[in-house]
Amino acid sequence: MQIGIIAAQGELPILISRELKKRGYSVVTVALKELADKSLKDTSDVLEWFNIGMAGKIIDFLKKNKVKQVILTGKFPKNLIFEQEKIKPDMRALKMLFSAKLKGDNELLKIIEKELKSEGIRVVDISEVCPHLLTPMGVLGKRKPSKEELKDIEFGFKIAKKIGALDIGQTVIVKENSVVAVEAIEGTDETIKRAGNYVKEFVVVKTSKPQQDLKLDPPVAGVDTILIMKETGGKVLALEAGKTLLVEKEETIKRANEFNITVIGVSYS
């Protein structure tokens, strides 16, 4: 069995490729320059580095290696779409960018999926191959949320869904039924840091966007999220159950217990 990975920032591409190898896949990796981790070479059967804007060469590489299905994984800094000198887009990438009516995550990712599909390459949902990474319902560590925190979680969940519907972000920071910070182009980590400049013992709520295709841009949390919350004063990490990837789950819960931080999977209709 063969599968491709288009790898951006962070540990997730490494964890995914390692899991795929365990499951008997031959892993063909497109490592994006200045984003992907060099250690991906240790968990890939075939790996090549590409500038993020080389859409034509990336597709040619996947086709050359007979890749029929691919996973998009890792953090993609949203500000890069405004920095064409770094992206260095080829003609195919420019065509894709110009076809976007908006420069939101969903719009651009849908265009990428469509382009890959036109070449016979299917984008695969990570949960198809790694279902154990999905956040389960309920409290995952030792610390349970207080009644006040539960109210903040539910409030934050509804707000996160509303900003998600506008394709703004996935994360909201809440304290005492007030919105402290909303994720936009900076990403979840920077949103948490910003919240820490104003309040302590806050609640972090992360959900999928209502219109979101989870195989293209699933919400992700992990050890780094807990470490940033510890530094900034966060007290509760609430993740949408069944739709958020919780990477390095055991280590994440261990750190959360160490810092007396609640990690909880939630869902509200």
LUMLUM-621033 format. One record per atom (N, C-alpha, C): x, z, y; residue in three letters. Coordinates in steps of 0.02 Angstrom, whole numbers, plus 50000, padded with zeros to 5 digits. Layout:
N
XZYALA...
***
This chain:
269
500425000049940MET500005000050000MET500445000050062MET500244996150112GLN500624995550173GLN500194997250233GLN500485000650281ILE500115002350342ILE500605002550401ILE500355000750459GLY500765000850518GLY500605006750563GLY501095008850602ILE501005014050653ILE501285011450719ILE500885012050771ILE501135010750839ILE501225017650870ILE501855019750879ALA502025026650894ALA502225027550967ALA501885032351000ALA502045034251069ALA502385041151067ALA502245045451117GLN502595051851124GLN502355057151074GLN502795062151064GLY502595068151029GLY502735068250954GLY502525073850923GLU502645075050852GLU502125071650808GLU501545069950836LEU501015067250794LEU501205060950755LEU501545056050785PRO501745050250746PRO502185052050686PRO502625056950695ILE503055059150639ILE502645062450585ILE502185066850604LEU501755070250555LEU501325065250518LEU501055060350554ILE500635055250522ILE501035050950474ILE501615048650495SER502025044450451SER502255048250389SER502415054650399ARG502625058750341ARG502045059550291ARG501445060650318GLU500855061350275GLU500705054850238GLU500775049250272LEU500655042750241LEU501145041450185LEU501775043450195LYS502275042650142LYS502085046750081LYS501845052850092LYS501635057150036LYS501065053849997LYS500645050150031ARG500065047050000ARG500225040149971ARG500855038349971GLY501065032249937GLY501075025949979GLY501005026650045TYR501015020750088TYR501735018750105TYR501835012250114SER502445009650144SER502305009250219SER502705012750260VAL502565013450332VAL502995008750374VAL502655004450412VAL502984999850459VAL502845002450529VAL503375004350565THR503285007750629THR503505003550689THR503055002950736VAL503215000350803VAL503365006450846VAL503995007450862ALA504195013250903ALA504255010950976ALA503855014051020LEU503845011951090LEU504425015251128LEU504825011051159LYS505425013451194LYS505255018451248LYS505685023651253GLU505615029051303GLU505015033551289GLU504665032451233LEU504105036651216LEU504185039651146LEU504295035451096ALA504315037651026ALA504955041651011ALA504885046050961ASP505445050350940ASP505915046550893ASP506565047450903LYS507055043850863LYS507025045750789LYS506785051750773SER506765053950703SER506235050250663SER505835045950695LEU505355041850658LEU505695037350606LEU506325035950617LYS506685031750569LYS506725035050501LYS506695041650500ASP506745045350436ASP506095045050396ASP505535043450427THR504895043350392THR504585036250390THR504995031250406SER504755024350407SER505145020050358SER504795015350326ASP505135010550282ASP505435004850323ASP505075002950374VAL505314997850421VAL505155000350491VAL505635000050536LEU505535002250605LEU505884997750653LEU505544996150708GLU505864992250762GLU505624995050829GLU506084995050878TRP505924997550945TRP505694991950990TRP505164993351029PHE504894988351075PHE504734991551142PHE504844987751195ASN504564989851260ASN503814989551255ASN503474994251287ILE502754994951280ILE502364988651301ILE502664984651345GLY502304978651369GLY502394972451327GLY502794972851274MET502934967051233MET502394965951180MET501774964851203ALA501204964251156ALA501294958551106ALA501534952851130GLY501634947151085GLY502134948551030GLY502714951551049LYS503234953050999LYS503004958450951LYS502624963350975ILE502374968650932ILE501904965750879ILE501454961450900ILE500984958350852ILE501354953850803ILE501844950150827ASP502244945950783ASP502614950050730ASP502884955850751PHE503234960350706PHE502764962950651PHE502164965050670LEU501684967550622LEU501484962050572LEU501374956050597LYS501184950450554LYS501754948550507LYS502364948550533LYS502954946950493LYS503014951750434LYS502824958050445ASN502874963150392ASN502214963950354ASN501764959050363LYS501134958650325LYS500704964850332LYS500694967650393VAL500284973450407VAL499564971250421VAL499084974150384LYS498384972550392LYS497984978250424LYS498274984250424GLN497944989850456GLN498474994050493GLN498274996950549VAL498755000450591VAL498435006550622VAL498845011650634ILE498625017750668ILE498965018150736ILE498575019350788LEU498855020650855LEU498915028150863LEU499515030650874THR499615037850874THR500145040050924THR500055046150950GLY500525048950998GLY500245048851068GLY500575052551112LYS500355053051182LYS500575046851220LYS500115044251260PHE500265038551303PHE500165040651375PHE500695041651413PRO500625043751483PRO500195038751522PRO499635041251549LYS499165036751581LYS499455033351643LYS499935036651676ASN500215033751737ASN500605027351724ASN500785026051662LEU501185020051647LEU500805013651663LEU500145013851661ILE499775007651674ILE499855005451747ILE500115009851790PHE500225008051859PHE500965006551873PHE501385006751821GLU502105005851829GLU502334999751789GLU502154993851814GLN502294987651776GLN503044986351769GLN503454989251814GLU504174988351808GLU504434991751745GLU504084996951722LYS504285000451660LYS503954997051599LYS503334994951608ILE502974991751553ILE503284984951537ILE503494981251589LYS503764974551582LYS503304970251539LYS502684969351560PRO502204965751517PRO502374958451507PRO502294956151445ASP502364948951432ASP501694945651448ASP501654939151437MET501054935451456MET500434938051418MET500534939851355ARG499964942251315ARG499714948951342ARG500184953351360ALA499994959851388ALA499654959051456ALA499904954451497LEU499604953251562LEU498884950851555LEU498784946351507LYS498114943851494LYS497644949551474LYS497904954251433MET497504959951411MET497334964451470MET497834965851513LEU497734970151571LEU497224967151620LEU497294960651632PHE496844957451680PHE496134956851655PHE496054957151588SER495374956651560SER495004963351564SER495364968651582ALA495044975351587ALA494654975851652ALA494014977451647LYS493604978351707LYS493804984851742LYS493964989951701LEU494204996351726LEU494844998151690LEU495245002651718LYS495865004651686LYS495805011451652LYS495215013051628GLY495115019151591GLY495385018551520GLY495475024251487ASP495755024351420ASP495355019951372ASP494705021051370ASN494285017551321ASN494305010051331ASN494265007851393GLU494265000651408GLU494904997351382GLU495475000251399LEU496114997351379LEU496224997551304LEU496025003151273LEU496115003751200LEU495664998951162LEU495064997851187LYS494614993051156LYS494904985951159LYS495234984351215ILE495544977851222ILE496124977051172ILE496514982451164ILE497064982351115ILE496784981251044ILE496254984951028GLU495944984250962GLU495694977150951GLU495374974351001LYS495114967550996LYS495674962450985LYS496224963451021GLU496794958851014GLU497094959250944GLU497174965250918LEU497434966150850LEU496964963150799LEU496314964250809LYS495814961650762LYS495834954050759LYS495964950950817SER495994943650819SER496564940850777SER497044945150761GLU497614943250719GLU497544945950647GLU496954948450631GLY496834950850563GLY497104957750549GLY497214961750603ILE497484968450596ILE496954973550617ILE496764977950571ARG496234982750584ARG496534989450607ARG496264992250661VAL496464998850684VAL496105004150642VAL496485008750612VAL496215013650565VAL496145020450599VAL495605023950584ASP495495030750607ASP495975035350570ASP496345039550607ILE496815044250575ILE496455048650524ILE495835050450538SER495475054850492SER495335051650425SER495385044950421GLU495305041550357GLU495865043250310GLU496475043950337VAL497055045250295VAL497295052450298VAL497105056050351CYS497315062950359CYS496725067350381CYS496195067850340PRO495595071550360PRO495725078950372PRO496255081650341HIS496395088850347HIS496635090750418HIS496795085750459LEU497025087150527LEU496445088650574LEU495835087150554LEU495265088450597LEU495125095950604LEU494955098150664THR494805105150677THR494165107250643THR494175112550602PRO493565115050570PRO493165119450619PRO492545120950601MET492135125350641MET492365132650634MET492285136550688GLY492405143650684GLY493075145850710GLY493175152550711VAL493805155550735VAL494345154350683VAL494925151950705LEU495455150050659LEU496025155150655LEU496035159850700GLY496555164950700GLY496265171950700GLY496665176750721LYS496455183750719LYS495995185650777LYS496135183050836ARG495765185250895ARG495095181550900ARG494555185350906LYS493895182450917LYS493735182250991LYS493375177251014PRO493195177051085PRO492685182251103PRO492715184751164SER492215189551189SER491565185851205SER491035189551219LYS490385186451236LYS490465182251299LYS490845184751347GLU490945181051409GLU491335174651397GLU491825175051353GLU492215169051337GLU491795163951299GLU491355166251255LEU490905161551220LEU490465157851269LEU490235161351321LYS489825158051373LYS490245152851410LYS490875154551424ASP491315149851457ASP491455143751413ASP491515144851348ILE491645139351302ILE491065134451303ILE490455137151297GLU489865132751297GLU489795129051363GLU489915132551418PHE489875129551484PHE490405124051491PHE491025125651470GLY491575120851474GLY491465114751430GLY491165115851372PHE491025110351325PHE490565105251359PHE490035107651391LYS489555103151423LYS489885099351481LYS490305102851520ILE490655099551576ILE491135094351549ILE491505096051495ALA491985091351467ALA491645085051442ALA491055085751413LYS490685079851391LYS490475075551450LYS490315078751506LYS490105074951565LYS490685071151596LYS491265074251602ILE491835070651630ILE492075065351580ILE491995066751515GLY492175061851465GLY491735055651469GLY491095056651483ALA490635051051489ALA490835046451546ALA491185049151596LEU491435045251653LEU492135042551639LEU492395043651578ASP493065041351558ASP493615044251602ASP493535050651621ILE494025053951664ILE494535057751622ILE494315062051577GLY494765065951536GLY494395069351479GLY494755073551442GLN494475076951384GLN494485084551390GLN494825087151440THR494945094351444THR494685097351509THR494385103151503VAL494145107051561VAL494395114151554VAL494625117151609ILE494835124051610ILE494295128151647ILE494075133551615VAL493505137451640VAL493685144851643VAL493405148251693LYS493445155551696LYS492815158151731LYS492475162751698GLU491875165951726GLU491365160751750GLU491245155951707ASN490735150751719ASN490895146351780ASN491535145951796SER491755141551851SER492285136751824SER492265130551847VAL492775125651828VAL493395126651870VAL493955127951837VAL494595129151872VAL494985122651879VAL494985118551825ALA495365112251827ALA495045107351778ALA495105100951796VAL494835095451755VAL495405090551741VAL495475088451679GLU495995083751661GLU495845076851689GLU496355073651716ALA496295066651738ALA496895062851712ALA497275059751756ILE497825055551734ILE498425059551707ILE498475065951726GLU499075069951708GLU499085072251636GLU498525072351601GLY498515074651532GLY498365082151526GLY498235084251464THR498015091151451THR498535096351471THR499155095351452ASP499675100351465ASP499745101851539ASP499775096651579GLU499845097651652GLU499215100751682GLU498645099251653THR498015102251677THR498025109851666THR498275111951607ILE498325119051592ILE498815122451640ILE499375119151653LYS499875122051699LYS499575122751769LYS499195117851790ARG498885118051856ARG498395123851861ARG498005124951808ALA497525130451807ALA497875137151814ALA498465137651782GLY498845143851783GLY499095145751852GLY499085140951899ASN499285142451967ASN498745146352005ASN498145146351977TYR497575149352013TYR497275155451978TYR497245155251912VAL496925160851875VAL497315162351811VAL497165168051781LYS497445169851716LYS496875171251668LYS497045171751604GLU496555173151552GLU495965168251555GLU496125161851559PHE495615156651564PHE495475153651496PHE494945149551494VAL494725146251432VAL494865138751438VAL495195136051387VAL495335128851384VAL494855125651334VAL494475120651356VAL493995117251313VAL494185109951308VAL494265107451247LYS494455100451237LYS493955097151189LYS493665091551212THR493165088051171THR493325080551170THR492975077051127SER492995069751129SER492525067351184SER492635061351207LYS492175058251255LYS491565055651216LYS490965056051245PRO490365053951209PRO490405046751183PRO490725042251221GLN490775035251202GLN491415033651164GLN491805038851148GLN492475037951123GLN492505035451051GLN492935030551039ASP493085028250972ASP493685032350949ASP493575036850901LEU494095041650883LEU494695038450848LEU494615032350824LYS495195029250793LYS495685026550846LYS495455026350908LEU495875023750962LEU496205029351003LEU495845034751015ASP496125039851059ASP495835046751043ASP495975049450984PRO495685055950967PRO495985061551008PRO495585066451029PRO495885072351063PRO496345076051015PRO496895078551041VAL497405081750999VAL497645088251031VAL497745093350991ALA498055099651014ALA498535102050960ALA498965106850978GLY499445109350930GLY499875114950958GLY500465115750930VAL500905121250949VAL501075120951024VAL501225115051049ASP501405114451120ASP500845116951166ASP500225115651145THR499655117951185THR499655125551190THR499775128851133ILE499795136251131ILE500365138851173ILE500945135751169LEU501535138151207LEU501405137551282LEU501095132151303ILE500935131351375ILE500415136451397ILE499925137751354MET499425142851371MET499745149751377MET500225151151334LYS500565157651337LYS500935158351404LYS501265152951424GLU501655153051487GLU501215153751548GLU500615150751545THR500195150351605THR499625155351607THR499505158951552GLY498985164151552GLY498335162251519GLY498325156651481GLY497725154751445GLY497565159551388GLY496925160651376LYS496725165651325LYS496325162651268LYS495975157051279VAL495555154051227VAL495665146551227VAL495765143751167LEU495805136551156LEU495205134651113LEU494725131251143ALA494125129051107ALA494145121551097ALA494115119351034LEU494175112251017LEU493545109850983LEU493345103750998GLU492745101050966GLU492875100150891GLU492485103650851ALA492575103450778ALA492405096550750ALA492805094350702GLY492675087950669GLY492885081850707GLY493115082750770LYS493305076950811LYS493975077850845LYS494255083850844THR494905085150875THR495435086150822THR496005082950830LEU496555083850783LEU496945090150802LEU497045094550754LEU497445100550764LEU498075099750722LEU498615097650754VAL499235096150717VAL499635102550706VAL500025102450652GLU500415108350633GLU499975114550633GLU499415114150598LYS498885119150602LYS499145126250588LYS499515127050533GLU499755133750514GLU500205136750568GLU500675132750594GLU501125135150645GLU500755136550710GLU500265132350726THR499865133250786THR499485139850784THR499165141250727ILE498795147550720ILE499265153550720ILE499845152750689LYS500345158150688LYS500555159950760LYS500695154950800ARG500895156150870ARG500315159150910ARG499715156650898ALA499135159350933ALA499045166750917ALA499125168650854ASN499065175650835ASN499615179850868ASN500215176950871GLU500785180450901GLU500655181950975GLU500335177351009PHE500215178051081PHE499515180551097PHE499135182451045ASN498445185051053ASN498005180051090ASN498045173751069ILE497645168351096ILE497125166251044ILE496515165351065THR495985163051020THR496015155451011THR495955153150948VAL495865146050934VAL495215145550895VAL494755141350920ILE494105140950890ILE493845133650890ILE493535131750834GLY493215125250830GLY492475126050846GLY492215121950892VAL491525122650915VAL491175115950918VAL490505116250919SER490105110250929SER489425112350956SER489185108851006TYR488535110351036TYR488145103851041TYR487495104251025SER487085098251029SER486885096851101SER
***
